[in-house]
Each structure stands twice: as C-alpha cells, then as structure tokens.
Amino acid sequence: MADDDGFWYDLATGRVDQGHQKGAAHLMGPYASRAEAERALETARARTEAWDAAEDD
C-alpha cells in the first residue's frame, strides 16, 4: 500500500483521513482501512500494555 492510499488517524482532531497528509508528526498510520485507523488509539494502547507486560517478565 502506498502512503497516499492509506488511512491516517489525526491525533490533533481525532479524525480519520484518506491519503497522506502533510505535518505527519500528529498522524498515525497508514492503515489499510478506515475502521482500522479509527481503532488507532485502542491498538496503540494494547500494544503498549503488551510491551510493558513483556518487560516485567
């Protein structure tokens, strides 16, 4: 998937946009689908918790 074809979660607005946007410092992505991008924060939170748990082992 080319960056301009993906979906991006905008941390500043909470919106999902299609296509690469300028100012990528506040964007998460690209994601393959709008639904996947809408779950960006949930996915990031779950990954962080998993990494934290792995460090505790």
N, C-alpha and C positions, 0 to 999 in steps of 0.2 A: 504494500500500500504506500503510495506516495504521500508525503506530508500534507499536500494540498487536497487530498481526497479524504482525509480522516476527520474525525470529530474531536473537538477540543473543549475541555471544561475550563471556564474562565473563573479563576478564584476571586477576582475583583467584583464580578457581577453575579456569579452563581449560574450563569447561562451556559448552554452548550451551543457552539457554533461549528459549522462545517467549513473545512478549508483552513489552511494555515493562516494564522493571524500574526501581525507584527506585535512586538512587545511580549515575546514569549515567556518572559520571566514570571508572568502571572497566569500561565496556561499549563494545564496538564493534558498530555496526550502525545501523539494521536491515538484515538481509539477506533476500533473497526465499526462501531455502531453508535447511534445516538444514545441508546439505552445503556451501553457500556460506559460512555462518557458521563451520563447522568449519575452513575454509581461511583465516580472517580474518588470522592472523599471516603466513601464506605470501603472501597477497595484498598486505598492507601492506609486507612486506619487498621484494617485487618492484617495487611502485610507488616505494618509496624509492630502490631501486637505479636505476630508470629516471630518476627526477628528478635523482639525483646525476650520472648519466652525461650528461644533457642540460645540466647546469650546466657540465660540463667541456668541452662543445663550443664 
